[in-house]
Amino acid sequence: MAENVVVIGAGAYGAAVAASLARRGARVVIVEAGTPAGGTSGATFAWINASSKQSHPYHAFGVAAMDAHRRLAAETPAGDWYHESGNLQWETADDEHEVLRRKVATVVAYGYEVRWLSRAEALKLEPDVDPAALPADEIAYFPREGWVEPARLVGHLLSKAVSRGAELVTDDPVVSLRIAAGLVRAVGLASGRSISAGAVVNCAGPRAGAIAGLAGLDLPMRNTHGVLVHTSPVTVSASRVIHAPDVHLRPDGGGRLLLHTQAIDSAVRISGNGEMSADGSAVETILEASRVLYPGIRAATVEKVRIGERPIPGDGLPVLGRAAELPNFHFAVSHSGVTLSVHAGDLVAAEVTGEDRGDELAAFRFERFHPVGAR
């Protein structure tokens, strides 16, 4: 491939696409508006799973993505950013418990590994949980799920790309795309630099809709804010992803825990100058919920609150692969981007370099929003 492939974004998707392109011999330029993993990929719960993906095509894609993470970590001597420690989930309200039952039944029918545990069995896995916080039975355990350290994953993928000749441009947002004869010909940056392009891959996360707009394409997005609370180091043996009714948590390195709930996401406040913060009472509520779950962390404090913007395409599903209307412009955009990135990034890179990935990407094409010939 004589011309550059310009990858817009250096988060999990951009890094995965770039690494795969470089491995295939493409000449790659990665353009990042800020710093690598400094946006959504650095502010994500990074839960690796397929149980949250209920439609069969999306679930199967998630399973393949989990396998891709396992392979990458296994073939990398320092691949300990990947933690397949399992996920425990339970509900106490009747309606929420019924939702969990249906979720488990659906993925069991797909052949996904999950089993119901009793309180005693769950405590063998997480002995520092307060037994009173657990139901007597029907605690769902997904043993093949886990979490990753996203900054380390992104760093590894970018390092692989750069070692094969990719150029990484940071702190220089994309501001224009030059299109001629039905193809993207160049990418313009805020610095004034223009990069010639044989192909462009839109991995811009929350800005993916704006980047698509520069190409004359309408990508519907319904982005949301996500709030993560990082605790001080604690002395409990929490080692798994935990989805309890009042708090979701996982280890975060150095003895710290990472806390999240959907409720805290709605506690984001945006000031007149655009600065984001989380309501202090909501942060204290989630910290107290973690203390109730793990009494051994009573002395824990909040070290950091991180707010990110989640990129969510209009129908909630990934948008992957080339745009039929602009065939050298490609998408790699989704919620659950850390889970999907390694697998989806490789498929998108393969298509950029001319391989047929029509079957794998068929359910996730941009044209589902704007069918070709419908206008």
N, C-alpha and C positions, 0 to 999 in steps of 0.2 A: 504494500500500500504506500504510494508515493507521498500522499498528502497527509497532513495531520488529522488525527481524530481528536477533537476537543471535547473533553469531559468537563461539564460544568458542575462543580461541587466536589468537595473532598471530605464528605462524610462517609458513612458505611457503604452506601451505594456507589458513590464516585470512586472510592478507593478500590472496591471490588471490581467494578467495570474496568478501571485503569489497569489493575494488576492482570486481569484476564486478557485485555487487549495487548498489553506489552508482551505477555507470554506467547501470544499468537503472532508476534512480530510487527504489530502496528506501531507507528510513530505517534506518541500520545503526548498531548499537553493537557494537564489538569489545572483548571482555573477555579480558585476558591475566593469568595468575596471577603472572608475573614481568615480564620486559622483552621487547619484540618481538625475535624471532630469538634469544632468549636460551636456548632449550632445544635441541631436536633440530636445528632449522634452522641454528643457529649452530655445531653440532658434527657436520657432515656432510661427506663427501668431495665431494658436489655434482657427481658425474659425470652428465652428461646423455647418456642412451643408450637404445636399445631392444634392444641385442644380448643383454643379460642376461635378457630377458623371452622365454622360449622358447615358451609356448603362443601360438597364433596370435592369439586375441582380445587377450591382454595385450600382445603384441608390437605389434599394429596400434595399440593405444591409446598405447603408448610412442612410436611414430612420429608420431602426431598431436600428442602432447605436445611432441616435439622441434620440430615445425613451429610450434607456438604460441610457444615460446621465440624462435625466429627472427623471427617476425612482431613480437612485443613489442619485441625489441631493435632491429629495423629501424625501427619507428615512433617510437622514443624517442631524441631527440638525444643523451642521456647514457646510452644503453643499452649501454655498454661493459663491463657486468658479465658479459656473455655471451661466451664464448670457444669458438668452433667450430674448435678446433685439431686435432682428431682424437685417436684412441686407438690405441696400439700394445700388442699382447698376444702373449706367447709362453710356451711351457712347455718344460722340458727333460726331465722325467720322462715315460716312455712313456705311463703311464696318464693323466696330466694332459694330455699333448699330444693323446691320442685324444679326450678330453672337448672340448678346444678345436676339434678338427676337426669333431666332431659339431655343436657350437654354430655354427660358421661355415656348415656345410652347411645347417643348419636355417634360418638367417636369409637365406642366399642364395636358398633356395627361396621365401621370402616376398618377395623382391625388394629386400632390404636391401643397401646399398652396403658391400662389404668386399672386400679383395683380399689375396692372400698376397705378402709381400715377401721378398726375399733380404736377407742381412746388409748388403750394400753399399747397397741401396735404403733400408733402415731408417736407416743412418748418414747418408744425405743429409738425412733429416728430423731426426734427433737426433745431430748430429756429435760431441757430447761424451760419448756413451755409450762405454764401453770395448768395443771390438769382441769381446774375448774373452768378454764377458757375453752375447753374442747367438749364437743358433744360425745355422747357415749359410743356412737358408732356412725357409719356413713360419712367418713372423712375420705375424700377422694385423693388418691396418690397417683401421680403421673411420674413414674421413675425415670423416664428418658428425657424429661425436660430439665431445664437449668437456666443458666445466665452466662453472659460474657462481660468482660471488661472492655467496653466499646472503644475507648481511646487506644488501648493496646492493639486491638484487632485492626483498627484503621491504620495505626502506625505500621504494623507489619505489612499490610497490603500495599500501602504507599511505598514503603521501602522496597518491596519486590518490584513494583512498577518502575521506580526511579533507578534501581540497579540494572534494569533492562533498557534504560535510555529515556524513560518518560521525563518530561519537564513539569515541575510543580510550581505554579504561580499562586501566591497568596496575597491577601489584602488588596485585591483588585477585582471589583465586581464586573460582571458582564452588563453592558449597557445597550448593546445593539447587535443585531445579526444582519449581515448583508446577504440578500437572496437574489439570485438571478437564474433565469431559465429553469425554475422549479426546483432549485437546490440551494442549500445554505453554502455560501462561498467563503464567508469570513465571520469571525467573532470579534466584536469591538469591546474593549475594556475601558474602565473609568480613567485609567492612566493615559489613555490615548493610543495604546498599542492595538494593532489589528492583527489577528492570527488567521492565516488562511486555513480553510477547513475542507477536508474531504468528507467528513462526517462530524456530527455533533451529537453528544449524548446528554440529555437533560436529567441531571441528578441533583437538582437544586433544592430538593426538599420543600420547605414552606414557600420558596420562591419559584417553584416549578411552574405554577400558573402564569406568573409574570414572564418567565423565560419563554414559555410557549407562546405568549402573546407577542413577544418580539419576532417570533416566526410566523405570526398571523394565524396561530392556532388557539382555539378556545378550550382550555383544560379546566373544567369545573373543579374547584377545591373547596373543602369545608374544614379548614385547619382549626385546631383547638390548642389551647394552652395546656401544658403538663407541668406539675409542680413535684419536685423531688426534695425530700428532706434527708440530709446526711447527718448521722449522729456522731458524737465523740466515740472513741474506742470503748467497747463494753466487754465484760467478762462473762459472756454466755456462749454456749456452743451452737449458735444458730448457723446452720450450714446449707439450708435449702431455701428455695423460693416458697414463701408462705402467703397464701391468700386467705386471710381471716376476715370475718364480717366487717370489722372496723379498721383494719389496717392491712396493707400489703407490704411485705418487706423481703429483703434478701441481704446476704453479706455484701460488704462493699470494700473489703481489703483493709488491712491494718486493724482488724477487730471492730471496724465500724459497721453500721447497718444503714441500708438505704430504705426509706419509707415512702409509701405512696398510698393514696386512695383517690377514687374518682371524685369524692366530695371536695377534696382540697383543690382540685383543678379549677373549681368554680370560685375559689377564693382569690383569684388573681386580680390585682388592682393595677390599672394603667393610669399614670399621671398625665398631666397636660403636655409634658414634653416627651411622652412615649415610654418613660421608664416603667418597668414592670416590678411588682412586688407581691408577696403573698400575705394575706391577712394574718396577723400574729396569733390571734385566737385559734385560727384553723391549724396553724403549725403546732401550737401547744396541744390541741386536741389529738392530732395524729401521734405526737410523741407520747402522750398519756396512754393512748390505745396500745402502743408498743410496750409500754411499761406494764400494763395489765396483762398482756400476753406473755411477756418475759419478765417476771418480777426481779430477776437479777440485774436488770438495767435501770433500776430506779434512779441511779445517779447520772444517767446519760443526759447530755445536753445536745443542743443543735449546733453543729459546726458550720453548716452551710445549707442554704436553700437555693436550689437551682430551678429556674423556670425556662422551659423550652416551648417551641411551637411545633406541634405535631402536624406533618403534612398528611392530609387525608383526602384522596380523590372523592369526587362527588358521590359515588355509590359505595365508598368504603373499600373497594378492591384495588389491587395494584394496577398501575398503568405501565406497561412494559413493551419494548420493541419499537420498530420503526413506525412512522406516520405515513400512511399510504399517500396522503396528499403532498408530503414533502419527504421523499424516501431516504434522504440521508440525514434526517433528523429523528433521533431515537429517544425514548423515554425510559427512565428507571426511577419510578416514584411510587411510594406507598406508605401507609401506616405499617407498623410491624417491620420497619425497614431493617433493623439489625438482624432479626430472624431470617428474613428473606435474602439479604444482600449478597451473600457469597454465591448462592445458587442462581438467583435471578440475574445478578451481575454477570455471571459467566454465560448465561443464555443470551443476554443482550449483546455482550461482546462478540459472541459467536455470530450473531446475526449481522452485526456491523461489519465483520470481516467476510461475510458472504456465505456463511453456513445456513442451512435451512433449519430453523427452530420454530416453524409454524405450528406444529402440534402442541408443543409445550407452552407457547405464548398465546395461543388462540383465545383463551378466556380473558386475557388481560390487555387486549389491544385498545388503543386510543379511540378507534372508530366506533366502539360501542356507544360513545357519547354523540358522535356525529357520523352516522352511517354514510359511506361513500355513495354518492348519487342521490342522497335524500334531499339535498338542497337545490 
